Amino acid sequence: MSSEKDNEIDVDSIPLVDYLKEDIPVEDLRDFSSSRRIGSIDFVKGIAIILIIGAHSAKAWLVPHWQFFYGIGFAFLDIVGPSLFVFLSALSVVFSIRRKKGEVKEKIIRNRIFSRGIMIIVIAVIFNLISIEFTVPGYSFPASLWGWNILMFIGLSQIFSYYALKLSKISRAVIGLVIIFASDPIRLWLYQGKEAGDVIISILHYIIVSPSPMTPLLPWLSICFLSSIFGEYLYEAMVGGTIKDYKKLFRTFLYWGIFFILVGIFLGRNTYLPSLTGDEFILATDTTIGKLPANEYPHILLWYDMLTQKFLPEITYPGMWEFTIRGRGPNMIYNLGAALILIAICFYIIDIKQKMNSFVTMINYFGKVSLSLFLLHFVFITLFLNSLDFFAYAFFYFGYLGFWGFIMYIWNEFYDGVGSPEWFMVQVGRIGQKTGKTVKKEILIIEEEIKGKVQKIKKDRDEGSKK
């Protein structure tokens, strides 16, 4: 692996341009965000990206009378959506930091984490510029640059997780839970202040919640603190390497997962229904308190899609349970529990029982190139806009997955993945391995070389004009 070579070679002694010209092994492109020895992490990532693509394509492709499939599926399977993706990303960061600690300098570890995080944030800003401009009314450039989409939070979670690891496990647990339980009242205060026209609170609302509050800072910041705890358990089990250690990790994830799911369901058992006066949703059991604005919690609008189900009219939906509303405290607890259970089951099957076949290998590959798949699947997302029934959708959906999987395989295996998001992540990480002083020094040298070449060209041109 190239990472092992990096430990043996003084990368500061290699000129930056020559360093970046070096070939990147294909396995590094696949494993830039993976835990390498833990196959189940990539498998869960693969499941997550496959279902995320399924949700986005269902919303775009299904005809109106089949939109209930999207509404019900998205509401109850959001546990394998962005929250799982961010959780896995934070786990991988923790594992990467702990694995390299003592082998390479702390500054190099920090630079690699920060450079990758910043690169993902840059991609997220470009993504916002397109998505918010066309989907969120009232926001135009430059306000459309900022928005808490999944990429933005994954990028920042890299940095948050690095600092979270400097705290004890108990401190992280306390901070994570405080964030979860304090987020709902804080966001209510921010919303009310924004609606009242308070400039300072409106700015805070823009930063913390953003125009696109799909994965807002509150309560999502809690994932960085809580996932780092389980990331350390994961690393400790990998260091132990025995079946006993693996089974202990499996039980830890499973039992805590069940506990968090039960707590999330209990705390989020209330249902919300739309009010008669506007877009606000109110508690079904009390019409005087507990109003939730739909533009603050857009996930709640899935209830309208669920109502389009006409095939079994005897099935009704009393409202949106709070534990299914993304961004609410109970939902974060519920999703955390679901993530732990899913990881535990996959870890047991793949890493403990060593079950490996073509299907597992395929899903693992999807997990390794998940960043590229997330960005690329939007390219043809409007191809069958609101024109497919469920059966046609299922056919084209699996074909769409196969198409992008094949494209990524060709891109990585025959063209070394040059230009793919994973390629950029590896390149940025390699730059991060150099110290900041070395990079600045070499950039200045490159600038001087460029200036020298420009001046030589001008001089040759002037001499040529005199002749």
C-alpha positions, 0 to 999 in steps of 0.5 A: 500500500502507498500509505506504508511507503509514505511512512518510509519516505521523507515526502518533504524531500520530494518536490511537490509537482513531482510528488503529485505526478506519481501514480496513485495505486488503484487500491488507494482510490478505493480506500481513501476513506475506508478502514481497509481491514474492516470490510463491513464498513464499506459494505454498509457504505455501499448499502447507504449510497444505493438507497440514497440513489434510490430515494432521489431517483424515486422522487424524480421518476415516479408518477404521482400515484406511486409517490407514496412508495418514495414517501414511506420508504424515505421516512422509514429508511432514512436511517440508512441515509445521510446520518449513517453516511456521516456516522461512517465517515466519522468512524473512518476518521477515528480509525485512520487517526488512531492507526497512524498515531505514533507512525507519522507526525501529528502535524501530518495526520492533522494536515491530511484530515483537514485537507480532505475535509476542506476539499469535500467542503469545496465540492459541497459549496459547488453543489449548493450553488446549483441545488439551492439556486434551483430548489430553495426560493428566496436565496440567490448568489452568494447566499446560495453558497452556504447550505448544510447538505450531506457533503458539507457536513461530511467535510466538517465532520472530518475536522470536528472528529479530529478535535473530538478525539482529544476529549475523554469518552465520557466528555464526548458522550456528555457533549453529544447528548447535550447537543441533541437535547438542546438543539430543538429549543435552540432551533425554535429560538433561532426560527422565532428570532428570524421570523421577528426580523432580528438581524443577529439571530437571522445571521446565526440561523443562516449559519447554523440551520442554513437555507437548505436544512437537510443536515444542519449543524444542530443536532448533527454535530452530536454525531462527531462526538458520539461516533468517535466513541464507537470508532475507538471501540472499533479500533481497539477490537481491530488492534486486539484482532481476536474473535473474542474482541470482535464478538465483544465489539458486536455485542457493544454495538448491538446492545447500544443500538437497541437501547438508542432505538428504543429511547428514540422511539419513546421520546419521538412517539408524538405525531405531527399534522399540518395546521389549517393556517399555513405550512406549520405542523402541530402536535396531533395530540395538542393544537396549542403547543409543539408547532414545527415549521415545514421549511425548518424540517422539510422531511416532515412533508413526506407525510403528503407523499405517504397519503397518496397511497390508494391501493390499500385504503384501510391503511392510514397514517396518523401523522409524522412521528417525531422520531422519523423527522430528520433534524429532531432530537429523537430522530438523531437518537433513533438513527444512531441506534439504527446505524449501530445495529446495522453495522453490528449485523454486517460486522458479524456476517462479514468480519466475524463469519467471513462471509464473502461472495460476489454480491458482498464484493459488489456492495463493497465496491459501491461503498469505496466509490460512494463519493463519486456515485453520490455526485454522478447520479444527479447527472441523469436524475431528470431522465424519466421525470415523473413518468414511471410506475413502480415496476418500470422504476425498479427496472431502470433504477437497477440499470442506473446503479449498474451503469454508474458502477460500470463507469466507475470500474472502467474509470478506476481500473483503466484510467487510474481514476484520474479526475474522480472525487476519490482521486482528488481526495487522495491528491489533497491527502498527499499534499497534506502529508507535507508540512505547511512550510514545505508546501509554501516554500515549493509554491514560491519556487514554482511561482518564481519558475513561472515568472522566469519563463514568462519573462523569457518569453517576453524577452524572446518576443521583443528580440524577435520584433526588433529583427 
